[in-house]
């Protein structure tokens, strides 16, 4: 059977190649095709030997994630809004007192410091669960010796959370021993809000990236939908309906009014008015007769003709347009390539600086808790300032790529579906009076030469 999967966590061709090799190695898999641009994977496998869950687990083991198709941008949006809501509550609890905002009585005062920390921990863990992909991918790439921005996010967030847990433990010890000075020392030194802010803000960039890719995928789907799924093949004098993939060069095809032309070819018999707006942008149908070329995915408005296929499969004009769009999507903007190079060097350097800062403070006699707080500060600043900057650049690169795709489409493809829908809508809205007037003008010969009159066949 063939199954499509949405794959997340792929940022380059190396990632997609790794996913493809891993899935191909599974027993029962016949073929695997990974599309980095659309974040999709098509797997043909024997479902008696392999399950969908096993394929997803294999992809997850490599640091990515796979699941049956669904709206990627929609999932990102839902996840983001939940995280934003949790983060606002977390920030209110952890920093509201700085603005004089009231807190519930069970969270106020040093005597309730333990509840104060535990509530923040629960809110932070909820955000971690929603954004756990950063930890899975980040630590997987770290263990492979190729840290990425996800590694920096995972390490920084984990350090902040671990320090917060340590602070809660110290608060509990202080309350148990009646040492309120120890409680006061760690009461407002939890760092949970830093971890939650890191994960939520970075996910904003991921959402915009997924949204951009979703628009690209939608554009490609609209392009692909222009070609019909089947063609009327003339074989041994008989008309046979066959899948589009079975059409070969020099085959004779029949096209009727209202049908989309399946492939590029030349008219051998008959004539028709062809709507070529999908390819040329010309809104008015063009009259075609014997010997004239016709293009696949254009629409036969009226007439009936037989054509000989000249370009099929990947050689058709539509396939070439799709390939241009895919190439534009796969090509990174110059600023995006620079950002990726910076990220490759920046991540290990920042982690090294954080570790070095901790060691130096330990050597000068500071406590491990103080040294750890310094290391966390370095990681948090790096993620919030630089890592987010790189993420913004990547999103900007995605938008520039989308502009390239739009440029290609504007040159090669106009609003075919919208025009078709508008035409159907106009026909559907014709009332009896307008239909009678149009019919009378046609029958009495009052219609001017070149004037086109449409009839709603449902009237």
Buried (B, 14 or more C-beta within 10 A) or exposed (E): EEBBBBBBBBBEEEBBEBBBEBBBEBEBBEEBEBBBBBBBBEBEBEEEEBEBEBBBEBBBEBBBBBBEEEEBBEBBBEBBEBBBBBBEBBBBBBEBBEEEEEBEEEBBEBEBBBBBBBBBBEBBBBBBEBBEBBBBBBBBBBEEEBBBBBBBBBBBBBBBBBBBBBBBEBBBEBBEEEEBEBBBBBBEBBBBBBBBBBBBBBBBBBBBBBBBBBBBBEBBEBBEEBBBEBBBBBEEEEEEEBEBEEBEBEBBBBBEEEBBBBBBBBBBBBBBBBBBBBBBBEEEBBEBEEEBEBBBBBBBBBBBBBBBBBBBEEEBBBBBBBEBBBEBBEBBBEEBEBBBEBBEEBBBEBBEBBEEBBEEBBEEEBEEBEBBBBBBBBBBBBBBEBBBEBBBBBBBBBBBBBEBBBEBBEEBBBBBEEBBEEBEEEBEEBEEEEBEEBEEBEEEEEBEEEEEEEEBEEE
